[in-house]
Amino acid sequence: MPAPRSALLLLLPVLGFTFWLLFSSPSPETLQVAHSRIHYRPPIYHTHPPTWLEREEAAYRESLAERTALIKTWGPQLHEVESFPPNWKMYTLWDFFTPSFQCPYRTTRVGRRGDGGKWICGMEEVAAKPACVVYSFGVNRDSSFEAAVLEKAPHCEIWGYDFSVSNWGPELSENPVYAAQSHFNAFALAGRDAHSPTDSPKMYTLQSLMAMNGHDHIDILKVDIEEAEFDVLGELVASYAEKNEPLPFSQLQLEIHAWHQHAEFPYFLKWWESLEAAGLRPFWFEPNLIHVNLLRGVPPDVAEYAFLNIRGKQGLVPELDF
């Protein structure tokens, strides 16, 4: 009977294609593994660090050229660029300073969702170290980030400073498990030292605190000091540039408060370029929308940035020495 035979001949390719799809599709386990590695970088980032740096710096130079073009579009003079324009201009200050550098390892959000968490480059690498040092400036009443770091990296120790509170947040102060690894002082981070008996609050530079604690390197530096970051980092960068030495930390978690004169574009650009000249490269950015939501009617002038230090011997990429 020719009709059934013809139908069978037509059906065979369809059946064959169906079986091919079934047996060539990845298993659920494979899909799960692939999904879990979504933030990992290609092997080139790990097997040949100089090539990684060369490629990332080339990409970063392209980003700098785009910044220059954007300034010409909305300026062209620096003082003509409004950081947070109130009208139809379709940009904000943060569009000039994009996180165009890539962390060579997995980037992980550490700490609670919402306000308080930070994006860390190579948390697994930090956790694998026999010892690591974390400095946290600006504790307020939330130590969820610091507690999460200690949970993920049991060999770390954290030094915290905040003159506005008397202790860590409850995540550490009420957890005796972390007591030996967490150290707190009600000091202010500043661009100069002022800690005589009559000074209140007592102010210390980062260099002075590191000397007091016997440290020459910090694995993770977190700074959230309500606009004082401009003076503090400005003085820190200038101090190390004068000595022709690299900054003493591997990565910087920084909340930027672009307020008052610090929001003026010429000032901000000069300050940001000093960070770049010191070897800091932004690899993550997160606008603080909680700030906008709470206050209502304010510009989006607070943002979280994560920087990788590409100069000096650092813990994340020990093969690199600049």
Sequence and secondary structure as in RCSB ss.txt:
>XXXX:A:sequence
MPAPRSALLLLLPVLGFTFWLLFSSPSPETLQVAHSRIHYRPPIYHTHPPTWLEREEAAYRESLAERTALIKTWG
PQLHEVESFPPNWKMYTLWDFFTPSFQCPYRTTRVGRRGDGGKWICGMEEVAAKPACVVYSFGVNRDSSFEAAVL
EKAPHCEIWGYDFSVSNWGPELSENPVYAAQSHFNAFALAGRDAHSPTDSPKMYTLQSLMAMNGHDHIDILKVDI
EEAEFDVLGELVASYAEKNEPLPFSQLQLEIHAWHQHAEFPYFLKWWESLEAAGLRPFWFEPNLIHVNLLRGVPP
DVAEYAFLNIRGKQGLVPELDF
>XXXX:A:secstr
 HHHHHHHHHHHHHHHHHHHHHHHS  HHHHHHHHHTTT   THHHH HHHHHHHHHHHHHHHHHHHHHHHHHH 
SSGGG  SS SSS    GGGGS      SS EEEES TTTT EEEETHHHHHHSS EEEEEE  TT  HHHHHHH
HH TTEEEEEE TT SS  HHHHT GGGGGGEEEE  EE SS B STT SS EE HHHHHHHHT S EEEEEE  
TTTHHHHHHHHHHHHHHTT   SEEEEEEEEE  GGGGSHHHHHHHHHHHHHTTEEEEEEEE HHHHHHHSSS S
 EEEEEEEE SSS SS TT   
